[in-house]
Amino acid sequence: MVNIGNRQHRRSRAANVVDVDYLEKEIYSATEAAIKKDHFPPSEIYGNGNSGEKIAEILATAELKFSKTISY
């Protein structure tokens, strides 16, 4: 993955993220290298791959209650 610019500065990123400046040559080179790479090492920066299952379990058992009021 190629991160262009500094918007993600100081945010956690996996090892497969390459930071580049807004220069066309840097963007092109980093993108080309990422496309050519066959495999990226796994990362558990955002969990171990079962977040969807955990969220589904919580939603399946959560009491759903809401109240919407239109005030216009």
C-alpha atoms as a printed R data frame, in Angstrom:
   type eleno elety resid chain resno       x       y      z
1  ATOM     1    CA   MET     A     1   0.000   0.000  0.000
2  ATOM     2    CA   VAL     A     2   1.239   3.465 -0.795
3  ATOM     3    CA   ASN     A     3   0.459   6.351  1.525
4  ATOM     4    CA   ILE     A     4   0.819   9.677 -0.265
5  ATOM     5    CA   GLY     A     5   1.546  12.775  1.789
6  ATOM     6    CA   ASN     A     6   1.402  13.321  5.515
7  ATOM     7    CA   ARG     A     7  -2.287  12.843  6.336
8  ATOM     8    CA   GLN     A     8  -1.527   9.544  8.113
9  ATOM     9    CA   HIS     A     9   1.448  10.993 10.004
10 ATOM    10    CA   ARG     A    10   1.843   9.431 13.468
11 ATOM    11    CA   ARG     A    11  -0.917   6.873 12.810
12 ATOM    12    CA   SER     A    12  -0.253   3.172 13.197
13 ATOM    13    CA   ARG     A    13   0.420   1.385  9.921
14 ATOM    14    CA   ALA     A    14   1.358  -2.140  8.970
15 ATOM    15    CA   ALA     A    15   4.788  -2.892  7.536
16 ATOM    16    CA   ASN     A    16   3.380  -3.106  3.996
17 ATOM    17    CA   VAL     A    17   2.632   0.644  3.924
18 ATOM    18    CA   VAL     A    18   5.158   2.833  2.147
19 ATOM    19    CA   ASP     A    19   5.070   6.576  2.801
20 ATOM    20    CA   VAL     A    20   5.861   8.875 -0.101
21 ATOM    21    CA   ASP     A    21   5.685  12.583 -0.771
22 ATOM    22    CA   TYR     A    22   3.468  14.205 -3.398
23 ATOM    23    CA   LEU     A    23   6.090  13.651 -6.084
24 ATOM    24    CA   GLU     A    24   4.975  11.736 -9.175
25 ATOM    25    CA   LYS     A    25   8.241   9.807 -9.411
26 ATOM    26    CA   GLU     A    26   8.008   8.614 -5.760
27 ATOM    27    CA   ILE     A    27   4.355   7.641 -6.131
28 ATOM    28    CA   TYR     A    28   5.040   5.727 -9.335
29 ATOM    29    CA   SER     A    29   8.066   3.889 -7.924
30 ATOM    30    CA   ALA     A    30   6.337   2.905 -4.686
31 ATOM    31    CA   THR     A    31   3.192   1.774 -6.503
32 ATOM    32    CA   GLU     A    32   5.196  -0.253 -8.994
33 ATOM    33    CA   ALA     A    33   7.163  -1.931 -6.198
34 ATOM    34    CA   ALA     A    34   3.958  -2.771 -4.289
35 ATOM    35    CA   ILE     A    35   2.374  -4.329 -7.389
36 ATOM    36    CA   LYS     A    36   5.474  -6.443 -8.070
37 ATOM    37    CA   LYS     A    37   5.664  -7.716 -4.494
38 ATOM    38    CA   ASP     A    38   4.246 -11.251 -4.341
39 ATOM    39    CA   HIS     A    39   3.559 -11.433 -0.632
40 ATOM    40    CA   PHE     A    40   3.385  -9.112  2.318
41 ATOM    41    CA   PRO     A    41   4.030 -10.466  5.810
42 ATOM    42    CA   PRO     A    42   0.899 -10.768  7.942
43 ATOM    43    CA   SER     A    43   0.199  -8.034 10.445
44 ATOM    44    CA   GLU     A    44  -1.956  -8.051 13.542
45 ATOM    45    CA   ILE     A    45  -1.974  -4.282 13.901
46 ATOM    46    CA   TYR     A    46  -5.784  -4.246 13.677
47 ATOM    47    CA   GLY     A    47  -6.441  -7.622 15.262
48 ATOM    48    CA   ASN     A    48  -5.905 -11.217 14.256
49 ATOM    49    CA   GLY     A    49  -8.453 -11.468 11.449
50 ATOM    50    CA   ASN     A    50 -11.594 -12.318 13.369
51 ATOM    51    CA   SER     A    51 -12.958  -8.832 14.043
52 ATOM    52    CA   GLY     A    52 -15.942  -9.393 11.752
53 ATOM    53    CA   GLU     A    53 -16.981 -12.482 13.693
54 ATOM    54    CA   LYS     A    54 -16.661 -10.666 17.012
55 ATOM    55    CA   ILE     A    55 -18.733  -7.723 15.766
56 ATOM    56    CA   ALA     A    56 -21.401 -10.082 14.365
57 ATOM    57    CA   GLU     A    57 -21.645 -11.886 17.728
58 ATOM    58    CA   ILE     A    58 -22.131  -8.608 19.585
59 ATOM    59    CA   LEU     A    59 -24.742  -7.344 17.116
60 ATOM    60    CA   ALA     A    60 -26.590 -10.661 17.194
61 ATOM    61    CA   THR     A    61 -27.044 -10.465 20.968
62 ATOM    62    CA   ALA     A    62 -27.377  -6.698 21.459
63 ATOM    63    CA   GLU     A    63 -30.762  -5.252 22.339
64 ATOM    64    CA   LEU     A    64 -31.651  -2.951 19.494
65 ATOM    65    CA   LYS     A    65 -33.451   0.172 20.613
66 ATOM    66    CA   PHE     A    66 -33.590   3.516 19.001
67 ATOM    67    CA   SER     A    67 -35.697   6.579 18.900
68 ATOM    68    CA   LYS     A    68 -35.627   8.930 15.988
69 ATOM    69    CA   THR     A    69 -37.217  12.316 16.277
70 ATOM    70    CA   ILE     A    70 -37.597  14.589 13.308
71 ATOM    71    CA   SER     A    71 -37.377  18.138 14.535
72 ATOM    72    CA   TYR     A    72 -37.968  20.223 11.465
